[in-house]
Every structure is written in C-alpha cells, then in structure tokens.
Amino acid sequence: MAILVTGGAGFIGSHVVDRLIDEGNDVVVVDNLSSGRMDFVNENAKFYRIDLVEDTEKLIEIFKMHDIEEVWHIAANPDVRIGSENPDEIYRNNIVATYNLLEVMRKAGVRKIVFTSTSTVYGEAKVIPTPEDYPTIPISIYGASKVACEALIASYCHTFDMKSWIYRFANVIGKRSNHGVIYDFIMKLRNNPNELVILGDGEQNKSYIYISDCVDAMFFGLKAEDDVNIFNIGSEDQIKVKRIAEIVCEEMGLNPVFKFTGGRRGWKGDVPVMLLSIEKLKSMGWKPKYNSEQAVRKAVRDLLEDL
C-alpha cells in the first residue's frame, strides 16, 4: 500500500512528501516538472514524470503497480497571474487534471483524497477574517478553477463514497518556493539593486504562512472525519506588500527606490485584502508558530540561501 502525491516535486508537494516519508509511509510522486524540480524529490520516494492531463493510462498503471490507497493532490499551475493571459493553461492543469485523477481513483477504488485549494476561491470577501462557509465568488481564473476542483471532489465523495480534505491556503512561503512576491522581489533586485518595481500601490494587505506551519496544519486536519472536510490554513494577521519589499531589502542590505505601478491590484484578478479565519482548525488544537512578518523574513532568508 502506498500514498500518491501529485505535484510532489513542487514547493508545497515536496515538503508534504518529506513529512509522509518521515512518518514511515511508502510514497509515490507524480509530477510533470513544469514547475517542480527533481532535486526537491525525496530520495526515498518513487518518482514518475507524467502529465495528469495527457497520461491517464500511465497513471492507471501506477495505481495498480503500487496499490495506491490515498492521494494528496497538490499538482496545479501555481501562478495566479497567468489566468488573465492564458486561461486554457489554468483550465487544463487544474480542472481537467483533477477530473482525470478522480476518474482514475474511482476506477481503482481509492477512497481518500487530500486537495490543496486557495484563499482566492472567496474573491473579494466582505467578511474579514473570512470563514469556510463564506460564499465562493472568485475574481480570478485560478480561483474559479479551484472552486471547480472542490466541487468535483465533493460530488465524487457523495456519489462514489470517497472522503476528502480540502485546504484553502493563504500565501504559503518558504524554502523551495519559486514563485510569488518574495521570489519576484529578490530576482528583480538581483537584476537591478537600485530600483524595485512593485505591482499596484504596495498597500495590498494579506496573510502569509510559513511552509512548515502549512504542512503541520494539513496533517492536523486529517483528524476530521466528515465525507468532505474543508479548512482554511493561514496566519492570524496580515502584512502589506510594501512592508514585504522593505524586509527583502533589509535582508539583502539594499536601499533601492520603490516604483509603484499604481492601482489597488497588482494584476487582473488580484485580491488586495485577504485574511482567512482559522478558527475551525484552532478549535481542534492547531495554530501557526509564525505570524505573517516572521514568516516573510524567514522565507526571504530561505530563498537567499537557495537562489
């Protein structure tokens, strides 16, 4: 018996794989390496380079070969911004891939799935912090695709007697991250240490959670036993984009001129204010170790070591 992790060569997926293996599980990783890296894959995991959209027959073989009993579905296109430029890529890599995976699970008789969703499913929520029962009205293609995936998973759970754990993340940051605001700022400053272009007005105010806190929360949530278990995962505070830029500059020892592109949003579909309610997980006994600013500073140091 083994656990299959899709996207297990990526940022969040590779950390989940490490934890699963540390707990003594046999782990099979499938990843198309579009954003993942082979050096992130735990050496004790079995790895297959496949595409969930194109390689369903190969996926069926892997399920049979390794007697898969549980799936952690983490594979997705992680770049929220790309949805306004190439919606088809988001549709295929998120919705089609999830449907194909669920079909393989159904045919193989696999009943457990853990799915990584996103805070962007809520769109511009009027209730802050935003609880899990708030309506999902996304404003980005990425957020819409995750709502669709959640709906597919919930329907398969009720139709085919599966169980799911759906986690809606705030901004997850830390070691092995290769996208997002911190990564972008570091790369921009390495290219030009005298100037930093910041998308929007820098006042975007969001929650950030460090990767170890995120993974701990995911494993903690498995204690819930409903057919469909939905949890927010984030920190309990917010940090503005301008402050993130200041922390990056402090850690790099730089003092560049900040240039803002203007407007409330950093890009089309950007949610300027986000803070998730984590009371549901807290009531079960979990809480994050780091607040948003601590997580950001720790993540900056991680990436400066990695890059």
C-alpha positions as CSV (number, residue, x, y, z in Angstrom):
1,M,0.0,0.0,0.0
2,A,1.3,3.5,-0.8
3,I,0.3,7.1,-0.9
4,L,0.4,9.0,-4.2
5,V,1.3,12.7,-4.2
6,T,0.7,14.7,-7.4
7,G,3.0,17.7,-7.7
8,G,5.4,16.1,-5.3
9,A,8.4,17.7,-6.9
10,G,7.0,21.2,-6.3
11,F,7.2,23.7,-3.5
12,I,4.4,22.5,-1.2
13,G,4.3,19.0,-2.5
14,S,7.9,18.2,-1.8
15,H,7.5,19.2,1.8
16,V,4.4,17.0,2.1
17,V,6.3,14.1,0.6
18,D,9.2,14.6,3.2
19,R,6.6,14.6,6.0
20,L,4.8,11.5,4.7
21,I,8.1,9.6,4.4
22,D,9.3,10.8,7.9
23,E,6.1,9.2,9.2
24,G,7.0,5.8,7.6
25,N,4.8,5.8,4.5
26,D,5.6,4.5,1.1
27,V,5.2,7.4,-1.2
28,V,4.8,7.6,-5.0
29,V,5.3,11.0,-6.6
30,V,3.9,12.0,-10.0
31,D,4.9,15.4,-11.5
32,N,5.3,16.8,-15.0
33,L,8.2,19.0,-13.7
34,S,6.6,22.1,-15.3
35,S,7.4,24.0,-12.1
36,G,8.8,21.2,-9.8
37,R,12.4,20.1,-9.6
38,M,13.9,16.7,-9.3
39,D,16.3,17.8,-6.6
40,F,13.3,18.6,-4.4
41,V,12.0,15.0,-4.6
42,N,12.8,12.9,-1.5
43,E,15.2,10.1,-2.4
44,N,13.1,7.6,-0.7
45,A,10.0,8.3,-2.8
46,K,9.3,6.6,-6.1
47,F,9.0,9.2,-8.9
48,Y,7.2,9.2,-12.2
49,R,7.3,12.1,-14.7
50,I,3.8,12.1,-16.1
51,D,1.2,14.7,-17.0
52,L,-2.2,14.3,-15.4
53,V,-3.9,15.8,-18.5
54,E,-2.2,13.6,-21.1
55,D,-1.0,10.4,-19.4
56,T,-4.1,8.9,-17.7
57,E,-3.3,5.3,-18.9
58,K,0.2,5.6,-17.3
59,L,-1.5,6.8,-14.1
60,I,-3.8,3.8,-14.0
61,E,-0.7,1.6,-14.3
62,I,0.9,3.4,-11.4
63,F,-2.1,3.0,-9.2
64,K,-2.2,-0.8,-9.9
65,M,1.6,-1.3,-9.6
66,H,1.9,0.4,-6.2
67,D,-1.5,-0.4,-4.7
68,I,-2.3,3.2,-4.0
69,E,-4.6,3.7,-1.0
70,E,-4.7,7.5,-0.7
71,V,-4.0,10.6,-2.8
72,W,-2.6,14.0,-2.0
73,H,-3.5,16.1,-5.0
74,I,-1.2,19.1,-4.9
75,A,-0.3,19.4,-8.6
76,A,-1.6,22.7,-10.2
77,N,-0.3,25.7,-12.0
78,P,0.7,27.9,-9.1
79,D,0.9,31.2,-10.9
80,V,-2.4,33.0,-10.2
81,R,-1.5,35.8,-12.7
82,I,-1.2,33.6,-15.7
83,G,-5.0,33.1,-15.7
84,S,-5.6,36.5,-17.3
85,E,-3.1,35.7,-20.0
86,N,-3.7,32.0,-20.7
87,P,-6.9,30.7,-19.1
88,D,-6.7,27.4,-21.0
89,E,-3.5,26.5,-19.2
90,I,-5.3,27.0,-15.8
91,Y,-8.3,25.0,-17.0
92,R,-6.3,22.1,-18.2
93,N,-3.7,21.9,-15.4
94,N,-6.2,22.4,-12.6
95,I,-9.8,21.3,-13.7
96,V,-9.0,18.6,-16.4
97,A,-6.2,17.2,-14.3
98,T,-8.3,16.9,-11.2
99,Y,-11.2,15.3,-13.1
100,N,-8.8,12.7,-14.7
101,L,-7.3,11.9,-11.3
102,L,-10.7,11.4,-9.7
103,E,-11.7,9.1,-12.5
104,V,-8.6,7.0,-12.0
105,M,-9.3,6.9,-8.3
106,R,-12.9,5.8,-8.9
107,K,-11.9,3.0,-11.2
108,A,-9.1,1.9,-8.8
109,G,-11.4,2.0,-5.8
110,V,-9.2,4.6,-3.9
111,R,-11.4,6.5,-1.5
112,K,-9.3,9.2,0.2
113,I,-8.1,12.5,-1.4
114,V,-6.4,15.5,0.2
115,F,-6.6,18.6,-2.0
116,T,-4.8,21.9,-1.9
117,S,-7.1,24.8,-2.7
118,T,-6.7,28.6,-2.2
119,S,-7.9,31.7,-0.5
120,T,-8.7,33.1,-3.9
121,V,-11.9,31.0,-4.1
122,Y,-13.6,33.6,-1.9
123,G,-12.8,36.5,-4.3
124,E,-13.1,39.9,-2.6
125,A,-14.7,38.8,0.6
126,K,-16.7,41.3,2.6
127,V,-16.1,39.4,5.8
128,I,-12.5,39.6,7.2
129,P,-11.3,37.2,8.6
130,T,-13.1,35.0,6.0
131,P,-14.6,31.7,7.3
132,E,-15.0,28.5,5.4
133,D,-18.8,28.9,5.0
134,Y,-18.4,32.3,3.2
135,P,-19.7,32.2,-0.5
136,T,-17.1,31.3,-3.1
137,I,-17.3,34.0,-5.8
138,P,-13.7,34.2,-7.3
139,I,-12.5,37.1,-9.4
140,S,-9.5,35.2,-10.9
141,I,-9.5,32.3,-13.4
142,Y,-7.2,30.5,-10.9
143,G,-9.7,30.9,-8.1
144,A,-12.5,29.8,-10.3
145,S,-10.6,26.7,-11.3
146,K,-10.0,25.7,-7.7
147,V,-13.8,26.2,-6.9
148,A,-14.5,23.8,-9.8
149,C,-12.0,21.3,-8.5
150,E,-13.5,21.5,-5.0
151,A,-17.0,20.9,-6.5
152,L,-15.8,17.9,-8.5
153,I,-14.2,16.4,-5.4
154,A,-17.2,17.0,-3.2
155,S,-19.5,15.4,-5.9
156,Y,-17.3,12.4,-6.2
157,C,-17.2,12.0,-2.4
158,H,-21.0,11.9,-2.3
159,T,-21.5,9.9,-5.4
160,F,-18.8,7.3,-5.0
161,D,-18.3,7.1,-1.2
162,M,-15.0,8.9,-1.1
163,K,-13.6,11.1,1.7
164,S,-11.8,14.4,1.1
165,W,-9.8,17.0,3.0
166,I,-9.8,20.4,1.1
167,Y,-7.4,23.0,2.3
168,R,-7.8,26.7,1.3
169,F,-4.4,28.3,1.7
170,A,-3.3,31.9,2.4
171,N,0.0,32.8,0.7
172,V,2.4,29.9,1.5
173,I,6.0,30.9,1.6
174,G,9.4,29.4,2.5
175,K,12.2,27.1,1.3
176,R,11.9,25.8,-2.3
177,S,9.4,28.4,-3.4
178,N,10.0,29.5,-6.9
179,H,7.2,32.0,-7.5
180,G,5.3,34.7,-5.6
181,V,6.1,38.2,-4.4
182,I,9.2,37.4,-2.3
183,Y,10.8,35.4,-5.2
184,D,9.9,38.2,-7.6
185,F,11.4,40.9,-5.5
186,I,14.7,39.0,-4.9
187,M,15.1,38.4,-8.7
188,K,14.3,42.0,-9.6
189,L,16.8,43.3,-7.0
190,R,19.5,41.0,-8.2
191,N,18.9,42.3,-11.7
192,N,18.8,46.0,-10.6
193,P,19.7,46.7,-6.9
194,N,19.0,50.4,-7.3
195,E,15.2,50.2,-8.1
196,L,12.4,47.9,-7.2
197,V,9.1,47.9,-9.3
198,I,6.2,47.0,-7.1
199,L,2.9,46.0,-8.7
200,G,-0.1,48.0,-7.6
201,D,0.2,50.6,-4.8
202,G,2.0,48.4,-2.3
203,E,-1.0,48.6,0.1
204,Q,-2.2,45.1,-0.7
205,N,-2.7,43.6,2.7
206,K,-2.6,39.8,3.0
207,S,-1.9,36.8,5.2
208,Y,1.3,34.7,4.8
209,I,2.0,31.3,6.3
210,Y,5.4,29.6,6.5
211,I,5.6,26.2,4.8
212,S,6.2,24.2,8.0
213,D,3.1,25.7,9.6
214,C,1.1,24.9,6.5
215,V,2.2,21.3,6.3
216,D,1.5,20.8,10.1
217,A,-2.0,22.2,9.6
218,M,-2.7,19.8,6.7
219,F,-1.7,16.8,8.7
220,F,-3.6,18.1,11.7
221,G,-6.8,18.5,9.7
222,L,-6.8,14.8,8.9
223,K,-8.4,14.2,12.3
224,A,-11.7,15.5,10.9
225,E,-13.9,12.6,9.7
226,D,-16.7,14.1,7.6
227,D,-17.0,13.0,4.0
228,V,-15.9,16.5,2.8
229,N,-13.7,18.4,5.2
230,I,-12.9,22.0,4.3
231,F,-10.3,24.0,6.3
232,N,-8.7,27.4,5.9
233,I,-5.0,27.5,6.5
234,G,-3.2,30.8,7.2
235,S,-1.7,33.1,9.8
236,E,-3.8,35.3,12.1
237,D,-2.6,38.6,10.8
238,Q,-1.7,40.5,7.6
239,I,1.3,42.2,6.0
240,K,1.4,44.8,3.3
241,V,3.3,44.3,0.0
242,K,5.4,47.5,0.7
243,R,6.5,46.0,4.1
244,I,7.5,42.8,2.3
245,A,9.6,44.8,0.0
246,E,11.3,46.6,2.9
247,I,12.1,43.2,4.6
248,V,13.6,41.8,1.4
249,C,15.7,45.0,1.1
250,E,16.8,44.8,4.7
251,E,17.9,41.2,4.3
252,M,19.7,41.9,1.1
253,G,21.4,45.0,2.5
254,L,20.0,47.2,-0.2
255,N,18.2,50.6,-0.3
256,P,16.6,50.9,-3.7
257,V,14.0,53.4,-4.9
258,F,10.5,51.9,-4.9
259,K,8.4,52.4,-8.0
260,F,4.7,51.5,-7.9
261,T,2.7,50.6,-11.0
262,G,-0.4,52.0,-9.3
263,G,-3.9,50.9,-8.6
264,R,-5.3,48.7,-5.8
265,R,-4.5,45.4,-7.6
266,G,-1.1,44.1,-8.5
267,W,-2.7,42.4,-11.6
268,K,-6.0,41.4,-13.1
269,G,-7.7,39.1,-10.6
270,D,-5.5,40.1,-7.6
271,V,-7.4,40.3,-4.3
272,P,-6.0,43.4,-2.4
273,V,-7.1,42.3,1.1
274,M,-7.1,38.7,2.4
275,L,-7.2,37.2,5.8
276,L,-8.7,33.8,6.4
277,S,-10.4,32.7,9.6
278,I,-8.6,29.7,11.0
279,E,-10.9,29.3,14.0
280,K,-12.1,25.9,12.7
281,L,-8.6,24.4,12.9
282,K,-7.8,26.3,16.0
283,S,-10.8,24.7,17.8
284,M,-9.2,21.3,17.1
285,G,-6.0,22.4,18.7
286,W,-3.8,23.7,15.9
287,K,-2.3,27.2,15.5
288,P,0.6,28.6,13.5
289,K,4.0,29.2,15.1
290,Y,4.8,32.2,12.9
291,N,2.9,35.4,12.2
292,S,3.0,36.9,8.7
293,E,6.0,39.2,9.2
294,Q,8.0,36.4,10.9
295,A,7.1,34.0,8.0
296,V,8.1,36.6,5.4
297,R,11.5,37.3,7.0
298,K,12.2,33.5,7.4
299,A,11.2,32.9,3.8
300,V,13.4,35.7,2.5
301,R,16.4,34.1,4.3
302,D,15.5,30.7,2.9
303,L,15.3,32.0,-0.7
304,L,18.5,34.0,-0.4
305,E,20.3,30.7,0.5
306,D,18.5,28.7,-2.2
307,L,18.8,31.1,-5.2
